[in-house]
Protein backbone atom coordinates (compact mmCIF):
# COMPACT_ATOMS: atom_id res chain seq x y z
CA UNK A 1 0.00 0.00 0.00
CA UNK A 2 2.77 2.44 0.95
CA UNK A 3 4.58 1.81 -2.34
CA UNK A 4 1.35 2.44 -4.27
CA UNK A 5 0.74 5.68 -2.40
CA UNK A 6 4.32 6.86 -3.01
CA UNK A 7 3.90 6.08 -6.72
CA UNK A 8 0.66 8.03 -6.87
CA UNK A 9 2.31 10.98 -5.14
CA UNK A 10 5.12 10.99 -7.69
CA UNK A 11 2.55 10.91 -10.51
CA UNK A 12 0.85 13.95 -9.01
CA UNK A 13 4.09 15.85 -9.45
CA UNK A 14 3.97 15.51 -13.24
CA UNK A 15 1.68 18.52 -13.64
CA UNK A 16 1.89 21.44 -11.25
CA UNK A 17 0.48 24.89 -11.95
CA UNK A 18 3.17 27.28 -10.79
CA UNK A 19 1.88 30.78 -10.27
CA UNK A 20 3.50 33.14 -7.78
CA UNK A 21 1.06 34.60 -5.33
CA UNK A 22 2.59 37.78 -4.02
CA UNK A 23 1.31 41.13 -2.92
CA UNK A 24 1.71 44.28 -4.94
CA UNK A 25 4.34 46.81 -3.80
CA UNK A 26 1.48 49.02 -2.55
CA UNK A 27 0.23 46.21 -0.32
CA UNK A 28 3.70 45.54 1.14
CA UNK A 29 4.64 49.18 1.53
CA UNK A 30 6.17 51.57 -0.95
CA UNK A 31 9.61 51.43 0.74
CA UNK A 32 10.18 47.72 -0.04
CA UNK A 33 11.39 46.64 -3.44
CA UNK A 34 9.93 43.36 -4.75
CA UNK A 35 12.28 41.23 -6.83
CA UNK A 36 10.59 38.56 -8.96
CA UNK A 37 12.68 35.73 -10.33
CA UNK A 38 12.84 32.11 -11.49
CA UNK A 39 15.05 29.35 -10.14
CA UNK A 40 15.47 26.04 -11.96
CA UNK A 41 17.35 22.85 -11.28
CA UNK A 42 17.10 19.23 -10.28
CA UNK A 43 16.66 17.38 -7.03
CA UNK A 44 17.10 13.92 -5.59
CA UNK A 45 14.47 12.62 -3.20
CA UNK A 46 14.32 9.74 -0.75
CA UNK A 47 10.82 8.76 0.43
CA UNK A 48 10.80 6.54 3.52
CA UNK A 49 7.55 4.88 4.63
CA UNK A 50 6.77 5.23 8.35
CA UNK A 51 4.68 3.04 10.62
CA UNK A 52 1.15 4.32 11.14
CA UNK A 53 0.60 6.33 14.30
CA UNK A 54 -1.26 4.51 17.07
CA UNK A 55 -4.94 4.38 16.19
CA UNK A 56 -4.38 5.83 12.71
CA UNK A 57 -6.34 4.55 9.72
CA UNK A 58 -4.25 2.07 7.73
CA UNK A 59 -5.51 3.64 4.47
CA UNK A 60 -3.49 6.79 5.18
CA UNK A 61 0.23 6.35 4.55
CA UNK A 62 2.87 8.42 6.32
CA UNK A 63 6.35 9.04 4.89
CA UNK A 64 9.43 11.13 5.53
CA UNK A 65 11.11 13.09 2.74
CA UNK A 66 14.82 13.82 2.33
CA UNK A 67 15.80 15.97 -0.67
CA UNK A 68 19.00 17.36 -2.13
CA UNK A 69 18.47 20.37 -4.44
CA UNK A 70 20.88 21.31 -7.26
CA UNK A 71 20.96 24.32 -9.58
CA UNK A 72 19.72 27.79 -8.67
CA UNK A 73 18.57 26.34 -5.35
CA UNK A 74 21.41 24.48 -3.60
CA UNK A 75 20.51 22.78 -0.37
CA UNK A 76 18.65 20.09 1.47
CA UNK A 77 15.18 19.58 2.84
CA UNK A 78 13.51 17.35 5.37
CA UNK A 79 9.77 16.81 5.41
CA UNK A 80 6.78 14.68 6.17
CA UNK A 81 3.99 13.51 3.91
CA UNK A 82 0.54 11.97 4.39
CA UNK A 83 -1.10 10.21 1.45
CA UNK A 84 -4.23 8.22 0.75
CA UNK A 85 -5.53 6.28 -2.21
CA UNK A 86 -9.16 5.38 -2.86
CA UNK A 87 -11.02 2.39 -4.24
CA UNK A 88 -11.38 4.29 -7.55
CA UNK A 89 -8.40 3.59 -9.79
CA UNK A 90 -6.28 6.73 -10.30
CA UNK A 91 -7.80 8.75 -7.44
CA UNK A 92 -5.63 9.76 -4.48
CA UNK A 93 -4.30 12.69 -2.54
CA UNK A 94 -1.35 13.85 -0.48
CA UNK A 95 -0.18 16.72 1.68
CA UNK A 96 3.38 17.43 2.77
CA UNK A 97 5.48 20.02 4.56
CA UNK A 98 9.23 20.33 4.05
CA UNK A 99 11.84 22.71 5.43
CA UNK A 100 14.42 23.72 2.81
CA UNK A 101 17.83 24.98 3.98
CA UNK A 102 20.48 26.30 1.60
CA UNK A 103 21.11 29.06 -0.92
CA UNK A 104 18.73 30.46 -3.52
CA UNK A 105 20.74 32.21 -6.22
CA UNK A 106 23.43 33.06 -3.66
CA UNK A 107 21.09 34.10 -0.80
CA UNK A 108 21.30 31.80 2.22
CA UNK A 109 18.58 30.84 4.66
CA UNK A 110 15.66 28.49 4.97
CA UNK A 111 11.95 28.36 4.14
CA UNK A 112 9.06 25.91 4.31
CA UNK A 113 7.25 24.43 1.30
CA UNK A 114 3.66 23.21 1.57
CA UNK A 115 2.41 20.55 -0.89
CA UNK A 116 -1.20 19.73 -1.74
CA UNK A 117 -1.81 17.19 -4.46
CA UNK A 118 -4.78 15.26 -5.79
CA UNK A 119 -5.36 12.86 -8.60
CA UNK A 120 -8.91 12.46 -9.89
CA UNK A 121 -9.20 9.31 -12.01
CA UNK A 122 -5.69 9.88 -13.36
CA UNK A 123 -5.84 13.67 -13.76
CA UNK A 124 -3.19 15.18 -11.43
CA UNK A 125 -3.26 18.57 -9.76
CA UNK A 126 -0.41 19.77 -7.55
CA UNK A 127 0.31 23.01 -5.70
CA UNK A 128 3.62 23.57 -3.93
CA UNK A 129 3.95 26.98 -2.30
CA UNK A 130 6.16 28.79 0.18
CA UNK A 131 4.53 29.07 3.61
CA UNK A 132 4.07 32.82 4.23
CA UNK A 133 6.71 34.40 6.49
CA UNK A 134 8.70 31.13 6.75
CA UNK A 135 11.87 32.60 5.16
CA UNK A 136 14.93 33.09 7.37
CA UNK A 137 18.32 34.75 6.91
CA UNK A 138 18.67 36.34 3.48
CA UNK A 139 15.39 34.68 2.43
CA UNK A 140 13.14 36.70 4.75
CA UNK A 141 10.17 37.91 2.67
CA UNK A 142 10.29 34.94 0.25
CA UNK A 143 7.01 34.03 -1.47
CA UNK A 144 6.25 31.85 -4.46
CA UNK A 145 5.29 28.53 -5.98
CA UNK A 146 7.27 25.58 -7.25
CA UNK A 147 6.48 23.34 -10.18
CA UNK A 148 7.83 19.79 -9.92
CA UNK A 149 8.41 17.65 -13.00
CA UNK A 150 9.47 14.03 -13.37
CA UNK A 151 10.91 12.87 -16.70
CA UNK A 152 12.78 9.63 -17.30
CA UNK A 153 12.91 9.03 -13.54
CA UNK A 154 14.66 12.37 -12.87
CA UNK A 155 13.13 15.16 -10.77
CA UNK A 156 13.38 18.85 -11.62
CA UNK A 157 11.89 22.06 -10.26
CA UNK A 158 10.90 25.46 -11.60
CA UNK A 159 10.55 27.91 -8.72
CA UNK A 160 8.78 31.20 -9.46
CA UNK A 161 9.34 33.49 -6.49
CA UNK A 162 9.45 37.03 -5.20
CA UNK A 163 11.69 38.42 -2.53
CA UNK A 164 11.14 41.67 -0.67
CA UNK A 165 14.28 43.79 -0.42
CA UNK A 166 17.16 44.66 -2.70
CA UNK A 167 18.79 42.14 -5.04
N, C-alpha and C positions, 0 to 999 in steps of 0.2 A: 504494500500500500504506500509506504513512504517513498519508494522509488518511483511509483506512478505519479504521486503528488509532485515530487521534484521535477519529473519530466514535464508535467503540465505547466509548472511554474516557469520552466525554461521556455516552453512554447509561447507563453504569454509575453515574453520579452521580445518576440519577433516584431511586433508592431507596437510602438509607443508614441503617442502624440506628444511632441515636446514643444510646449509653448511657455515662455517665461511669463510669470505672473508677478509683475512688479508695479510699484506705485509710481505715479508721475512725479517729476521734481517738485511740483507745487504741493503734492501731498506729503512729501518727505521734508520739505523745507527748502527754500530757495538757496540756502548757503551750501547744501550738499550737492556734489556733482555725482551723477549716476553714470557709471561706465558699463556698457552692455558689450558682451563678448561671447565667443564660442570656444569651447575646449573639446578636443577630440583625442581619442586614443583607444587603447585596448585594456582589457583586464582579465585576470585569472581569478576563478572563484572555486572555493571548496565548500560544498554543502554537506553538513554532517547531521544525519537524523538523530533526534533526541528521544528519550523515553517519554511517554505521555505523563503529564503531571497527574498526581493522585486524584482520582475521580473524574479525570478529563475524558471526553468522548473520544473513542478510538478512531472515529472518522476524521478527526482533525489532527494533522501531522504537525510536529514542531521540529524545526531545524536551526542550526547555527550557520552563519555565513562568515567566511574569511575571504577577503579579496585583496588583490595586489593590482593597483592601477598603474598604467604606463602611458606616456604621452604628455599632453598638456597638464594633466592631473597625475602627479607622481605621489603615491602613498599607499596606505593600507586602510582597510575597514574591517570592523567586526560588527556582526548584527545577528538578529533573530527573526525567524519567519514562522508564520502559521499558515497552513494551507489545508484546503478541503476539496475533495472531488465529490461528484454526485452520481446518482444511478443513471443519469443521462450521459451518454457517451459525448466527450468533448466539452463538458461543462464543469467548471471548477473555479476556485478563487484563492487568492493569497494576499496577505499583508506582511510587511516587513519594515523594520527600522534598522538602520546601520549608521555607525559613527565613522566618518572618514577623517583620517589624519594625514597631512602631508603638505604638498605645495601645489597651488593652482596657478600656472603661468608665473612661477617665481614668488608668489605670495604664500607664506606659511600659516598654518592654523588647522582648525578642524571644523566640521559641520556635520549635521545629521540629515540623512536622506530617508524619506518616507515612501514606501512602495504600496500601491494598491492595484491589484490585477485581477481581472476576471476573464473567463473564456466561456462564451455562450455557444454551445454546439459547434465548437471549433473556431469561432470568431474571437480573436484575442483583443483585449483592451488593457493598456497598462499606463499608469501615471506614476512617475518617480519625481518627487519634488523636494526641495530643500525645506526643512522645518524652519519656519520664521524665527529669526533671532537666535539661531543655533550656531552661527559662525563665531569663531574665536580667533585671537591673534590678528594677523593681517587679513583675515576673512570675515571680520565683523561687518555686518550689513549685507552679507551674501544672500541672494535670492535666485531662484531659477528652477528649471526642470531638466531632467536627463532622459534621453532616449537610449534604450539598450537594444542592440542588434546581435543576433547570433547567425553566423554564416560559416558553413563548413566546420562546425564545432568550435569556432573561435568567437569570443565575446568582444564587442566594441561598444563605445559610448560616444554620444554627442551631447554635450552639456551646454545649454543656452542659459546664460546667467547674467545678472547685473550685480554691481558692487558699488555701494555708496562710498564716496571718497575720491581721492585723486589717484590716477593710474601709477 
